[in-house]
Every structure is written in C-alpha cells, then in structure tokens.
Amino acid sequence: MAIIDISTIDDHERFRAELASIRPDGRRRWIYARKPRGRYTRWRNIVSVVLLAFLMLAPYVKVDGHQFMLLNIIDRKFVFFGFPFWPSDFYLVTLMFLTTIVTFVIATASLGRIWCGWLCPQTVFMEMVFRKIEWLVEGSPVEQARRHAGPWNADRIMRTGGKFVIFFALSFVIANTFLSYVISSDVLLRYIADGPMAHVELFVGLVFFTGVFFMVFYRFREQACLIACPYGRYMSALVDDKTVTVSYDHVRGEDRTKWSREDVAAQRAALASGQTFTRPAGSGDCLDCHQCVTVCPTGIDIRNGIQLECVGCTACIDACDEVMDKVGLDRGLIRYDSLTSIRSGKRQSFLTRRIVAYGIVWLVLMCTVVTLFAMRSSLDVVILRQAGSTWVQTPQGLANFYQVRLINKTNKKMPVSIRVREPRGMRLQSLGLPSVLRGEQIVNARFILTMQSASEDGRESHRDVHEEFHEKGAMQVIVDVETPDGVQSLKTSFVGP
C-alpha cells in the first residue's frame, strides 16, 4: 500500500487527507472558534433558547396528570406530548420511531445537516451554553490560545478552575434533567428529598453520566460530531448536487485574492459614478480573509466544499456577510444553496423525485400512526389460561382457570364488566375481578369458566356444542369486556379430558 506524504499536498487539498482538529502527527489541534455575529446567529440563539426551555421544563409540565415527555424504558412506559403509551402500544412507538427516522432522511436530503447545526442537543449545549461561558470566563479565542500556550500562573489556574467548576455543575444539572425523562420528575424530586445515601446505585450512575457530559463539553467537544456521531456518515449517502446546504459560491468567489489598493480605488470610483462595484478582472469576490474558518467550531474551510466535519451551523455565512458588507460587495458568497444552483446561476427546486418519494413514505407513516392512535382502545385487556393448569372437575361441571390483565390507559375511573358471549351456558366466576378501574390502574386477576354438562344444561340447542367439545377435547370461548367506550371481544380456549 502506497504511503502519501501529506507535506507534498497543496494547502487547498490538504483537507482531504487530514481532519482540521488533528495534526499530521496525530496530536489534537485545539480549536478556538471566534464569536460569530449576524442574522443566522441571532436566529440560532432564539431557537436554542426555545429548545433549552423545552428540554428543562418538559419533565415538569403535566397534561391530564401525565408528564409531558417520559421515556421510562425500565417500566416500558412512554409519554409523548401528554399522551401515554403502554407496553401494548409498543407498535405505535416503533412506528413513531420509524417516522422520525424518515423525517431525518427528508430533512438531510433536502436541507443538509439542518439537525446538527440548529437542533442537536450536542450543538445547542456546546455552542450556545458552554462556549459562551468559556468566552465569559477565559476571554476571547485569541486570549485563550495565548493563555493555554503560556505557563500555569495564578490567572490561568483561577480561570481554568472556575470553568471546571461551572462546567461540572452544568453537567450535573443536565444529567438530572435527562434522568427525569427516564424515571419521571416526581420520582426524581422524591429521590432528591430522600438524599443520595438512600439511593446509592442511582446516585453513582448519576455521577458517572455527569462525568460523561463534562468530558464531552470540556474536552471531547467537536470530536463527538466528527468521530462518535454516526449522523455525519450516513449524511454522505443522502446529500447530492441538489441538496440545499451551507455552500460556498466558487463561481463568484474564485480566484481568491486579497483586498488591495486597486480594489479601494475601484470601489471609490464606482460609488462616485453611482455604479455597482465589482472587483477587477481575474479576481473573485473571495478576499481569502479566512474569517469563515476562524468562526467554524470544527475548524474546516467551507470553501473546500461540503465536508463530513461541517455541521451546518451557519457561522461562516454570518462571518462572510460581515466582510462583504465592509467592502461593499453583495452578500451570499457563502449561503444556503445547492451545488446545481451555484453552477447554473439559477435557483432550482430541491423537490426532486427522490425527495417526493421520501415524502410519500413519510405521509403514509404519519397517516398510519394517526389512524392507529385514533383507533387505540382506552382499556388494554389480556386473557390467558392459567399457566400449569389444564382442567378440573367441580360439582357444577368442567372448569378452567384464567388470568386476566386489565390496564386503564386513561386517568379517569372506568367501570368494567366481563361476561362470556360464546358458547352459551358457560358460567364465569370472578376471583378478584374489579368492577371499576382507577385512572392508570393495572390489575392482575383471575376467573373460572365452568361448563355445565349437557344433561344439567337441559337446553337442546346446546347439545351440539357439548358433543363437539367432547369429540375434540377443546373449544373456543369468546369473552366480552364492556366499558363505557364500547365492548372488546377476546378469544381464548377451554380444554377438557
């Protein structure tokens, strides 16, 4: 296998052979991203505030007595937007998960990594919380780089220690927040009141995940997006030339040349004559100022095209627009656009046949989820013959024992009655069956089905049922469970000698 000498690669092509955050010798290259300013940054700040508020408050908001969002994997209980999903509703959870995956596919194929740059918790916490605190505690990126390259003096120790404590405290809050989504906020608050020693195992796990979050935001940072997260990998299979994403207009920007005195003179002449300023022939609009690189949280150069490391955060767009405003050139040298539109110079729709096909699949899944959810029963019933038993002979006749599980999926009381519909003549004897279920109550009870002998039954219409049962040694029984919402019919078996 041939070995490539990276030092011989042209600077503009070096990005293909190495990561921006990794040095050629394999050591970490620390990225000190400059503060972005501009319209996209303002919108990202607004979106981040909304997302952070939702994340922190959702476990404490109640809808009809249910936590707004709950992902209790341990007890297999899920609540989405106030609607509870029980173990019997797992097919709905699966369909919702598939719908979410298809949503990501459509978003990525049409708008690139919109999730990574705007909605991903890793990006929101890193860029909108921890990075801002770092700028506040340690100063500008230039000051940080200078301080980290210098000795460990009192100023560096104080600032690093302060950042360490703040980052760890925030990581502990984040770990508790995610825990409230799993065990519910009510249980979490009760555990906090009991103290850590009353729940040592849970507290140890909480401290462990606090350490994980701390290391991600304190040290691992952009490596979580570049190395750990699989989203960037399958993104390459979804993005094509018609995908609208953060792109550099190479047609307008090349060839790159620095801002010169000739540019200043041409700009003044254009302003004096009332004409639109354009750079001299042979010079593109890109000034090669590297401002788009210095604001990038992953350290890439967007002018090299779409790259795996790009998270679509739009910081480069704001940085470039700021430079264009200063020199009097049009904005949009870096913008949301597709490669096809940049090459042709015309705006083209991203609704390709592929996107339309994805959309049809998404609509089918959404309609299926909505339909199944609307048809979902408020009472879940499971009837099984009691394990380890067959039949018994009683003075009343042949009998079988059954187990029944009732789940009230609502938060209101629900009257319940159970009776045998077929075959007639079968008698049901309750062994703890409730007549009323409390809200969200789960009841495990038993009952006995007794089939009287044909002679005791005395009705001629039932003799054929008895004869068929004695020939086969089993029969099908239909049990009706009646509630105010309607009747559920369940089938089970009745066996005999």
C-alpha positions in Angstrom: 0.0 0.0 0.0 1.4 3.4 -1.0 2.1 5.9 1.7 1.2 9.5 0.9 3.4 12.3 2.1 0.9 14.9 3.5 3.6 17.7 3.3 3.6 17.4 -0.5 -0.2 18.1 -0.8 -1.4 21.5 -1.8 -2.9 23.6 1.1 -6.3 23.8 -0.6 -6.4 20.0 -1.0 -5.0 19.1 2.5 -8.5 18.8 4.0 -8.9 15.6 2.0 -6.0 13.9 3.8 -6.5 15.1 7.5 -9.0 16.4 9.9 -8.9 20.0 10.8 -8.8 19.2 14.5 -6.0 16.6 14.2 -2.4 17.4 13.5 -0.4 15.4 10.9 1.5 13.7 13.8 -1.8 12.6 15.3 -2.0 15.1 18.2 -5.1 17.1 18.9 -5.3 20.6 17.3 -7.3 22.6 19.7 -9.9 24.8 18.0 -10.5 28.4 19.3 -13.6 29.4 17.4 -14.2 33.2 17.1 -17.6 34.6 18.2 -20.0 34.7 15.2 -22.3 37.7 14.7 -25.1 38.1 12.3 -28.7 37.2 11.4 -28.3 33.5 11.4 -26.6 33.6 14.8 -29.5 35.6 16.2 -32.0 33.1 14.9 -29.9 30.2 16.3 -29.9 32.0 19.7 -33.6 32.2 19.6 -34.1 28.6 18.6 -31.6 27.5 21.2 -33.4 29.3 24.0 -36.7 27.7 23.0 -35.1 24.2 22.8 -33.3 24.6 26.1 -36.5 25.8 27.8 -38.4 22.8 26.4 -35.7 20.4 27.5 -35.6 21.7 31.0 -39.3 22.3 31.6 -40.9 19.3 29.7 -40.4 16.8 32.5 -42.2 19.1 35.0 -45.2 20.0 32.8 -48.3 17.8 33.4 -51.1 17.1 30.9 -54.1 15.3 32.4 -51.9 14.1 35.2 -49.2 12.8 32.8 -45.7 14.1 32.4 -45.4 15.9 29.1 -42.5 13.8 28.0 -41.5 10.5 29.6 -39.2 7.8 28.3 -39.3 5.1 31.0 -37.5 2.3 29.4 -37.3 0.3 32.6 -41.1 0.1 33.1 -41.8 0.3 29.3 -43.9 3.3 29.8 -43.7 6.2 27.3 -45.5 9.6 27.3 -45.2 11.9 24.2 -46.8 15.3 24.5 -49.0 14.2 27.3 -50.3 11.0 25.6 -49.3 7.8 27.5 -48.1 4.7 25.6 -48.2 1.4 27.4 -46.4 -1.9 26.6 -49.3 -3.0 24.4 -48.8 0.2 22.4 -45.2 -0.6 21.5 -46.1 -1.0 17.8 -47.1 2.7 17.9 -43.8 3.7 19.5 -42.0 1.7 16.8 -43.9 3.4 14.0 -43.3 6.8 15.5 -39.5 6.0 15.7 -39.6 5.0 12.0 -41.4 8.2 11.1 -38.8 10.2 13.0 -36.0 8.4 11.0 -37.7 9.2 7.7 -38.1 12.8 8.8 -34.4 13.0 9.4 -33.8 11.4 5.9 -36.1 14.0 4.2 -34.5 16.9 6.1 -31.0 15.8 5.3 -31.6 15.0 1.7 -33.3 18.4 1.1 -31.6 20.8 3.6 -28.4 19.1 4.6 -27.4 18.9 8.2 -30.1 21.2 9.5 -30.4 19.0 12.5 -26.8 19.2 13.5 -26.5 23.0 13.3 -29.8 24.0 14.7 -31.5 21.3 16.8 -28.9 18.8 18.0 -28.5 18.9 21.8 -24.7 18.5 21.5 -24.5 21.6 19.3 -27.0 23.6 21.3 -25.3 22.9 24.6 -21.8 23.3 23.2 -22.2 26.4 21.2 -25.0 28.2 23.0 -24.1 27.4 26.6 -20.7 26.1 27.3 -18.8 28.0 24.6 -20.4 31.3 25.7 -19.5 30.6 29.4 -15.9 29.8 28.2 -15.7 33.2 26.4 -17.0 34.9 29.6 -14.6 33.1 31.9 -11.4 32.8 29.7 -11.9 35.7 27.3 -11.7 35.8 23.5 -10.3 32.9 21.5 -7.0 34.8 21.0 -6.7 35.3 24.8 -7.5 31.6 25.3 -4.8 30.5 22.9 -2.2 32.8 24.3 -3.0 31.7 27.9 -3.0 28.0 27.1 0.3 28.3 25.4 1.8 30.1 28.4 2.8 28.9 31.9 0.4 27.9 34.7 0.3 31.1 36.6 -2.3 32.3 39.1 -4.5 33.8 36.5 -4.6 30.7 34.4 -5.3 28.4 37.4 -8.1 30.7 38.6 -9.8 30.9 35.3 -9.4 27.2 34.5 -10.6 26.1 37.9 -13.6 28.4 37.6 -14.5 27.0 34.2 -14.1 23.4 35.6 -16.5 24.0 38.4 -19.1 25.7 36.3 -18.9 23.0 33.5 -19.2 20.2 36.1 -22.2 21.9 37.8 -24.0 22.4 34.5 -23.2 18.7 33.5 -24.8 17.6 36.8 -27.9 19.6 36.0 -28.0 18.1 32.5 -27.6 14.6 33.9 -30.5 15.2 36.3 -32.7 16.6 33.6 -32.2 13.5 31.3 -32.8 11.3 34.4 -36.2 13.0 34.9 -37.2 11.9 31.4 -36.5 8.2 32.4 -37.8 7.8 36.0 -40.2 10.9 35.9 -39.7 14.2 37.6 -41.9 13.2 40.5 -39.7 10.2 41.3 -36.5 12.3 40.8 -37.7 15.0 43.3 -38.6 12.3 45.8 -35.2 10.8 45.5 -33.6 14.2 45.9 -35.6 14.7 49.1 -34.5 11.3 50.4 -30.8 12.1 49.9 -28.1 10.3 47.9 -27.4 7.7 50.5 -31.0 6.4 50.3 -30.4 5.6 46.6 -26.7 4.9 46.3 -26.7 2.9 43.0 -28.8 5.6 41.2 -26.6 8.4 42.6 -23.4 6.6 41.4 -24.9 6.3 37.9 -25.9 9.9 38.0 -22.3 11.0 38.9 -21.0 8.7 36.1 -23.1 10.4 33.4 -22.3 13.8 34.9 -18.6 12.9 34.2 -19.5 11.8 30.7 -21.3 15.0 29.9 -18.5 17.0 31.5 -15.8 15.3 29.4 -17.8 15.8 26.2 -18.2 19.5 26.7 -14.9 20.2 28.4 -12.6 18.1 26.4 -14.1 16.0 23.6 -16.2 18.8 22.1 -16.3 18.7 18.3 -14.8 15.2 18.2 -18.3 14.0 19.3 -19.6 15.1 15.9 -16.6 14.0 13.9 -15.9 10.6 15.5 -18.7 9.4 17.7 -21.9 10.6 16.0 -23.0 8.4 13.0 -25.2 11.1 11.5 -22.4 12.7 9.5 -21.6 9.3 8.0 -25.0 8.5 6.6 -25.4 12.1 5.6 -22.9 11.5 2.7 -25.3 8.9 1.3 -28.3 11.3 1.3 -26.7 14.6 0.1 -26.5 15.2 -3.7 -25.9 18.1 -6.0 -29.4 19.4 -5.5 -29.4 19.4 -1.7 -29.7 22.9 -0.2 -27.0 23.3 2.4 -24.3 25.7 3.6 -22.3 26.2 0.4 -19.5 28.5 -1.0 -20.2 30.1 -4.3 -17.0 29.1 -6.1 -18.2 30.6 -9.4 -18.4 34.0 -7.9 -15.6 33.7 -5.4 -12.7 32.3 -7.4 -10.0 33.3 -8.0 -9.3 34.3 -4.4 -7.2 37.5 -4.0 -6.5 39.7 -1.0 -8.2 43.2 -0.8 -5.8 45.6 -2.5 -5.4 49.3 -3.2 -6.8 48.8 -6.6 -10.0 47.4 -5.1 -10.3 50.6 -2.9 -9.8 52.8 -5.9 -12.3 50.9 -8.0 -14.8 51.0 -5.1 -14.5 54.7 -4.8 -14.9 55.2 -8.5 -18.0 53.1 -8.6 -19.5 55.0 -5.7 -18.8 58.3 -7.3 -20.4 57.3 -10.6 -23.3 55.5 -8.9 -22.5 52.2 -10.4 -22.3 48.7 -8.8 -18.8 47.9 -7.5 -17.2 44.8 -9.0 -13.6 43.6 -8.4 -11.1 43.8 -11.3 -11.0 41.1 -13.9 -9.3 37.9 -12.7 -10.3 38.5 -9.0 -13.2 36.7 -7.5 -15.3 38.1 -4.6 -13.5 35.9 -2.0 -10.9 38.0 -0.2 -9.2 35.0 1.2 -9.5 36.6 4.7 -10.2 33.2 6.4 -12.9 34.7 8.6 -15.2 31.8 7.6 -12.5 29.5 9.0 -11.9 31.3 12.3 -15.6 31.1 13.3 -16.0 27.4 12.4 -16.5 25.3 15.5 -14.9 22.3 13.7 -12.1 24.2 12.1 -12.9 23.5 8.5 -12.7 25.7 5.4 -16.2 25.7 3.8 -14.6 26.9 0.6 -13.4 23.4 0.0 -17.0 22.2 -0.5 -19.3 20.0 1.5 -17.3 18.1 4.1 -18.2 15.5 6.8 -16.9 17.8 9.5 -19.4 20.6 8.6 -22.4 20.7 11.0 -24.3 23.4 9.1 -24.1 25.9 11.9 -24.1 28.9 9.5 -21.4 30.8 11.5 -19.4 31.0 8.2 -22.3 32.7 6.4 -22.5 35.4 9.0 -18.7 35.9 9.0 -18.6 36.2 5.2 -21.6 38.5 5.1 -20.0 40.8 7.6 -16.8 41.0 5.4 -18.9 41.6 2.2 -20.8 44.5 4.0 -17.5 46.1 4.9 -16.0 46.0 1.4 -19.3 46.9 -0.4 -19.9 43.5 -2.2 -23.1 41.6 -2.3 -23.9 39.2 0.5 -24.3 35.5 -0.2 -20.8 34.4 -1.2 -21.5 31.7 1.4 -25.2 30.9 1.7 -27.8 28.2 1.8 -27.8 26.8 -1.8 -27.3 23.7 -3.8 -24.3 22.9 -5.9 -26.5 22.7 -9.0 -27.9 26.2 -8.5 -24.4 27.6 -7.9 -23.1 26.1 -11.1 -26.1 27.2 -13.2 -26.6 30.5 -11.6 -30.3 29.9 -11.3 -32.5 29.0 -8.3 -33.7 25.4 -8.6 -36.2 23.5 -6.6 -34.9 20.9 -4.2 -38.1 18.8 -4.7 -36.5 16.1 -6.8 -38.1 12.7 -7.4 -36.1 11.3 -4.6 -37.5 13.9 -2.1 -41.0 13.3 -3.4 -40.6 9.6 -2.9 -39.3 10.1 0.7 -42.3 12.5 1.3 -44.8 9.9 0.2 -43.3 7.3 2.5 -43.4 9.9 5.3 -47.1 10.7 4.6 -48.0 7.0 4.7 -46.3 6.5 8.0 -47.8 9.7 9.5 -51.3 8.7 8.4 -50.8 5.2 9.8 -49.7 6.5 13.1 -52.5 9.0 13.4 -55.1 6.3 12.4 -53.8 3.7 14.8 -53.6 6.2 17.6 -57.2 7.3 17.0 -58.3 3.7 17.0 -56.4 2.8 20.1 -58.6 1.5 22.9 -58.6 3.2 26.3 -58.6 -0.2 28.0 -56.0 -2.9 27.4 -57.1 -6.5 28.2 -55.1 -9.7 28.1 -56.7 -13.1 28.9 -54.7 -16.2 29.2 -55.3 -19.7 30.5 -53.6 -20.1 33.9 -50.1 -21.5 33.4 -49.5 -25.0 34.7 -53.2 -25.9 34.8 -55.5 -27.8 32.4 -59.0 -28.6 33.7 -60.7 -29.6 36.9 -64.0 -31.3 37.6 -66.3 -29.4 40.0 -69.8 -30.2 41.3 -71.1 -27.6 38.8 -69.2 -29.1 35.9 -65.9 -29.0 34.0 -63.9 -25.8 34.8 -60.8 -24.0 33.6 -58.8 -21.2 35.4 -57.8 -18.0 33.6 -55.6 -15.0 34.3 -56.6 -11.5 33.1 -54.6 -8.3 33.0 -56.5 -5.0 32.8 -54.8 -1.7 32.1 -56.8 1.6 32.3 -54.9 3.9 29.9 -56.8 7.0 31.0 -56.5 9.0 34.2 -60.3 8.6 34.9 -62.3 5.9 36.7 -63.6 3.2 34.3 -66.5 0.7 35.0 -65.7 -2.8 33.7 -67.8 -5.9 33.3 -66.7 -9.2 31.9 -69.0 -11.9 30.5 -69.0 -14.9 28.2 -70.6 -14.4 24.9 -70.0 -17.8 23.3 -70.7 -20.6 23.9 -73.8 -20.0 25.8 -74.2 -22.0 29.0 -70.7 -21.2 30.1 -70.6 -19.7 33.6 -68.0 -17.1 34.7 -66.9 -17.0 38.4 -64.8 -14.0 39.5 -61.7 -14.4 41.5 -60.9 -10.8 42.3 -62.1 -9.1 39.1 -62.7 -5.4 39.7 -65.9 -3.7 38.7 -64.2 -0.3 38.5 -60.6 0.6 37.5 -58.9 3.7 38.8 -57.1 6.0 36.5 -54.0 4.3 35.0 -54.6 1.3 37.2 -53.1 -2.1 36.3 -55.0 -5.1 37.7 -54.0 -8.7 37.5 -56.9 -11.0 38.5 -58.3 -14.5 37.8 -61.6 -16.0 37.0 -63.1 -19.5 36.4 -65.1 -20.7 33.4 -67.4 -23.6 34.2 -69.2 -25.6 31.5 -72.2 -27.5 32.8 -72.9 -30.9 31.5 -75.4 -31.3 28.7 -77.9 -33.1 30.9 -77.7 -30.3 33.5 -77.9 -27.6 30.9 -81.1 -29.0 29.6 -81.3 -26.9 26.5 -81.5 -28.8 23.2 -79.7 -26.0 21.4 -76.5 -26.5 23.4 -76.2 -30.3 23.0 -74.3 -30.0 19.7 -71.7 -27.8 21.4 -71.2 -30.3 24.1 -70.9 -33.1 21.6 -68.3 -31.3 19.6 -66.4 -30.4 22.7 -66.2 -34.0 23.9 -65.1 -35.1 20.4 -62.2 -32.5 20.2 -61.4 -32.1 23.9 -61.3 -28.3 23.4 -63.4 -25.4 22.3 -63.1 -21.7 21.5 -64.5 -19.2 24.1 -65.4 -15.6 23.3 -65.3 -13.2 26.3 -66.7 -9.7 26.1 -65.2 -6.9 28.2 -67.6 -4.0 28.4 -66.7 -0.4 29.3 -68.4 3.0 28.7 -66.3 3.3 25.5 -67.6 0.0 24.0 -67.1 -3.7 24.0 -63.9 -5.7 23.4 -64.2 -9.3 22.4 -61.3 -11.7 23.1 -60.9 -15.3 22.2 -59.4 -18.0 24.4 -59.6 -21.8 24.7 -61.4 -24.1 27.0 -60.0 -27.6 27.4 -61.2 -30.8 28.9 -60.4 -34.5 29.2 
